[in-house]
């Protein structure tokens, strides 16, 4: 292997390591946010009144908007998650923050974001470890 190959492998290791660390930080942020909603949020039902699909192909994005009533006041806001299984008129559980009912979160699979971040973090750190091992094995073979 040439010096350029080593540099590329080391840069790849560093990027994967940094990606793993960044994703780990994302885990802690997602967990803190989920815990905040679980511990302080009030769980109620909301109704999806509008689903918008934007983009095309791989850039397709869905947005679900819900309506809910708290103490006689009606709120309309975008749900923080969308699934192709959602439909207008569907009743979904949400949690809202008592000090600001406009701040809501989908109340199913509340730790899904945390789980996805953990998986991504582990994958990136494993890739970094494999690349690092390959780099040193190849370097030792040549010497």
N, C-alpha and C positions, 0 to 999 in steps of 0.2 A: 504494500500500500504506500501511496505517496503521502507526502506531508499535507497536501491539499485534502486528501481523504480523511486524515486524522482531524484536521481543522473542521471539516464538515461534520464529522461524527461528534466532536466535542461541542460544536455549536448546537447541534440537534439535541444533545444531552442537556445542555444548559437551557434551551428553550422548553423542552419537556419538563425539566425540573421546575422552571419558573411557572410554567402552565399549571403544574401540579400544586405548587404553593399558592398561586392565585386562585385556583379552584378551591383549595382548602379554606382560604379566606372567605370565598363565596359560601362555603358550607356554614361557617360560623355566622355570617350575616343572615343567610336564609333561615337558619335555625332560630336565631334571635327574633327575626321578624315573625316566624311561625309561632314561636312561644308567646310573643307579645299578643298576637291575635287569639291564641288559645286561652291564655291566662286573663286577658283584659277585654277581649272582644265579646260581644253579645251575639249569640247564634239565633238567626231567624230565617224564614223562607223568603225568597225573592222570586219574581217571575221574569223570565227572559222575554222582553218585548221586541227586541230587534237583533237580528244577526246580519252582520255585514261581512262580505267576502271581498277582499281586495287582492290585486295582483293576479298573476297567471302562472301556471306550471309550478316550478319549484318555489317561486316567490309568492305563492298563494298564502294569504293570512286571513284568519277568521277573527271576528270581534263580536262578543256577545254583550248586549246591554241589558241590564236588569232594572226592574222597578220594585220598590219596597216601601213600606210605610212604617214609621216609628213615631209613636205618640201623636198620631193624627197628621203628621207631616209626610208627604210623599217625596221620595228621592229617586233619581234616575242616574245611573252611572255605568261605566264599563266594568265588566267582570275581569278579574286579573287572569283568568284562564279561558281557553276556548277548546272545545272538542267538536269534531265533525258529528258526533252523536247528539249534540245539543240542538234544540229546535225552539222556535218562537212559541210561547205559551207554557214552556216547561218550567216547573217549579224547582228551584235549586236552593240548597242551603248556603247561607253566607254568614260571615261574622262581620260586625261593624264595630268601630271604636266609639264608645259612649260619648267621649268629648268631641268627636267629629264624625257623625254618621255618614259622611260622604266617603270616608276611608273604609273600604270593604275588602274582604278576601273570600274566595271560594272556600267553603268549609268542608270539602271532601278531599281526601288525600292531602292533608295539610302539610305533610312532611315530604311530599313528592319532590319538591325542589331540592330539599336537603339530600335525599337519596340520590338524585341525579348528579348533584355536585360531588358527592362522595365517590360514586362510580367513575365519573370523569377524572377526578383527582387521582384515584388509584390507578386507572389506566395510564394516565400521563406519567406518573411516577414509575410505573413498571416499564413503560417504553424507555424512559430515561435510564433506568437501571440496566435494561437489556443492551441499549446502545453503548453504555459505558463499559459493560462487560465485553461486548464484541470489540470495542476499540482496544482495550487492553490485551485481549486474547490475540488479536491480529498483530498488535505491536510486538508482543512477545514471540510470536511465530517467526516474524521477520528477523528479529535480532538474533 
